[in-house]
């Protein structure tokens, strides 16, 4: 049976051709991405760190927002897949001179682009691009506004599965500035689809959207209660650049109430892992002793991110619209 075309990420056979969001993707598709990523993790240990899956393909990295970690891992992932990689300097591009987003995409498509990796401050920008590219061109969302960051969520899922093996009995707490976090939304969609037993959202009332409970999560406005007995604690960065108005008294008071310290972490399970999408604000949302502690898997997250992004690009490029 052909898949109804109500999800722009999928072709008529239900196969992934763009990665725009974790929302709307089935458990089978998410698991396929994680399984494919597992096959790429060992590439980092080889003397020649390349596989030929995207040889002859052109990957254009379009980062309309600043990024170091995501952009670099996409660069590395595409290079390891043997693609030709082009990272546009947006500040000096025609887009900075007033060219529209779709005109920029049309001109780059004329240069035989195969994959666009897009980060944009406007929610929905990758969707707009996906609607206007040729059938053989694929779009990967590297973060759009407050909406979604699907590859970060997927590398989070890979990290959780690596350390915890199965989602079925896990309690996961997502802590901090949920209001402005595209990672939180993408994580919630992925965790619930993969069958996580309980997903909690923890943060001050000013930084937790009122409709969070409708996403199938439990909401806590107290850190100690929120992380009690958790298997996984995902800390979020305070996104001051996205905040309008005074949503917090001060970063010091925020740390006192919602900063993760070794003492507070003891409320979680003894084998709980601590994650963070980065960049980290030490002493604001998380104590340095936790970042560098034995329960932290923050650096492995970054390593797994390369394999996950290799998996995503190889899968979408292998499926035709």
RARACOR-V799822 format. One record per backbone hydrogen bond with DSSP energy under -1.0 kcal/mol. CO is the residue of the C=O (numbers start at 1). NH is the residue of the N-H. E is the energy in kcal/mol with one decimal. If there is no record, write none. Layout:
co=CO nh=NH e=E
co=CO nh=NH e=E
This chain:
co=4 nh=6 e=-2.3
co=7 nh=10 e=-2.0
co=9 nh=17 e=-3.4
co=9 nh=18 e=-1.7
co=11 nh=14 e=-2.3
co=12 nh=3 e=-2.8
co=15 nh=11 e=-2.4
co=19 nh=141 e=-3.3
co=22 nh=25 e=-1.6
co=26 nh=30 e=-2.4
co=27 nh=31 e=-2.6
co=28 nh=32 e=-2.2
co=29 nh=33 e=-2.1
co=30 nh=34 e=-2.1
co=31 nh=35 e=-2.9
co=32 nh=36 e=-2.3
co=33 nh=37 e=-2.5
co=34 nh=38 e=-1.8
co=35 nh=39 e=-1.0
co=37 nh=40 e=-1.4
co=37 nh=41 e=-1.1
co=40 nh=43 e=-1.5
co=41 nh=44 e=-1.1
co=42 nh=45 e=-1.6
co=43 nh=46 e=-1.4
co=48 nh=50 e=-1.7
co=52 nh=55 e=-1.5
co=54 nh=57 e=-2.3
co=57 nh=84 e=-3.1
co=58 nh=114 e=-2.5
co=58 nh=115 e=-2.0
co=59 nh=86 e=-2.9
co=60 nh=117 e=-2.7
co=61 nh=88 e=-2.1
co=62 nh=119 e=-2.5
co=68 nh=72 e=-2.4
co=69 nh=73 e=-2.3
co=70 nh=74 e=-2.2
co=71 nh=75 e=-2.4
co=72 nh=76 e=-2.7
co=73 nh=77 e=-2.7
co=74 nh=78 e=-2.7
co=75 nh=79 e=-2.2
co=76 nh=80 e=-2.6
co=77 nh=81 e=-1.1
co=78 nh=83 e=-2.4
co=79 nh=82 e=-1.8
co=80 nh=51 e=-3.1
co=81 nh=54 e=-2.8
co=84 nh=59 e=-3.0
co=86 nh=61 e=-2.9
co=88 nh=90 e=-1.3
co=89 nh=92 e=-1.4
co=90 nh=93 e=-1.2
co=94 nh=97 e=-1.1
co=94 nh=99 e=-2.2
co=95 nh=98 e=-1.2
co=100 nh=104 e=-2.3
co=101 nh=105 e=-2.3
co=102 nh=106 e=-2.5
co=103 nh=107 e=-2.3
co=104 nh=108 e=-2.1
co=105 nh=109 e=-2.6
co=106 nh=110 e=-1.5
co=108 nh=111 e=-1.1
co=109 nh=112 e=-1.6
co=114 nh=138 e=-2.6
co=115 nh=60 e=-3.0
co=116 nh=140 e=-3.0
co=117 nh=62 e=-3.6
co=118 nh=142 e=-3.5
co=119 nh=64 e=-2.9
co=120 nh=145 e=-2.4
co=122 nh=125 e=-1.7
co=124 nh=128 e=-2.1
co=125 nh=129 e=-2.2
co=126 nh=130 e=-2.5
co=127 nh=131 e=-1.7
co=129 nh=132 e=-1.5
co=134 nh=137 e=-2.1
co=138 nh=116 e=-3.0
co=139 nh=19 e=-2.2
co=140 nh=118 e=-2.6
co=143 nh=120 e=-2.4
co=144 nh=147 e=-2.0
co=148 nh=144 e=-2.0
co=149 nh=153 e=-1.9
co=150 nh=154 e=-2.3
co=151 nh=155 e=-2.2
co=152 nh=156 e=-2.0
co=153 nh=157 e=-2.6
co=154 nh=158 e=-2.5
co=155 nh=159 e=-2.2
co=156 nh=160 e=-2.5
co=157 nh=161 e=-2.7
co=158 nh=162 e=-2.5
co=159 nh=163 e=-1.9
co=160 nh=164 e=-3.0
co=161 nh=165 e=-2.0
co=164 nh=166 e=-2.5
co=167 nh=170 e=-1.7
co=167 nh=197 e=-1.2
co=170 nh=198 e=-2.0
co=171 nh=231 e=-2.5
co=171 nh=232 e=-1.6
co=172 nh=200 e=-3.3
co=173 nh=234 e=-3.3
co=174 nh=202 e=-2.9
co=175 nh=236 e=-2.3
co=176 nh=178 e=-2.1
co=178 nh=181 e=-1.2
co=181 nh=185 e=-1.2
co=182 nh=186 e=-2.0
co=183 nh=187 e=-2.9
co=184 nh=188 e=-2.5
co=185 nh=189 e=-2.2
co=186 nh=190 e=-2.1
co=187 nh=191 e=-3.2
co=188 nh=192 e=-2.4
co=189 nh=193 e=-1.9
co=190 nh=194 e=-2.3
co=191 nh=196 e=-2.6
co=198 nh=172 e=-2.7
co=199 nh=218 e=-2.3
co=200 nh=174 e=-2.9
co=201 nh=220 e=-2.9
co=202 nh=176 e=-3.1
co=204 nh=207 e=-2.1
co=207 nh=179 e=-2.6
co=209 nh=212 e=-1.5
co=211 nh=214 e=-1.4
co=212 nh=215 e=-2.2
co=213 nh=216 e=-1.6
co=218 nh=201 e=-3.1
co=220 nh=203 e=-2.1
co=222 nh=226 e=-2.3
co=223 nh=227 e=-2.2
co=227 nh=230 e=-2.1
co=230 nh=269 e=-2.4
co=231 nh=273 e=-1.9
co=232 nh=173 e=-2.7
co=233 nh=275 e=-2.9
co=234 nh=175 e=-3.0
co=238 nh=240 e=-1.5
co=239 nh=242 e=-1.8
co=245 nh=247 e=-1.1
co=250 nh=254 e=-2.1
co=251 nh=255 e=-2.2
co=252 nh=256 e=-1.9
co=253 nh=257 e=-1.7
co=254 nh=258 e=-3.8
co=255 nh=259 e=-1.6
co=260 nh=287 e=-2.8
co=261 nh=265 e=-2.6
co=264 nh=267 e=-2.0
co=265 nh=268 e=-1.5
co=267 nh=229 e=-2.6
co=269 nh=272 e=-2.2
co=273 nh=233 e=-2.6
co=274 nh=297 e=-2.6
co=275 nh=235 e=-2.8
co=281 nh=284 e=-1.9
co=281 nh=285 e=-1.6
co=285 nh=260 e=-1.8
co=286 nh=283 e=-2.9
co=287 nh=290 e=-1.2
co=287 nh=291 e=-2.1
co=288 nh=292 e=-2.5
co=293 nh=296 e=-1.0
co=295 nh=274 e=-2.6
co=297 nh=301 e=-1.6
co=298 nh=302 e=-1.1
co=299 nh=303 e=-1.8
co=300 nh=304 e=-3.0
co=301 nh=305 e=-1.6
co=304 nh=308 e=-2.5
co=305 nh=309 e=-2.2
co=306 nh=310 e=-2.1
co=307 nh=311 e=-2.3
co=308 nh=312 e=-2.4
co=309 nh=313 e=-2.1
co=310 nh=314 e=-2.3
co=311 nh=315 e=-2.2
co=312 nh=316 e=-2.6
co=313 nh=317 e=-2.0
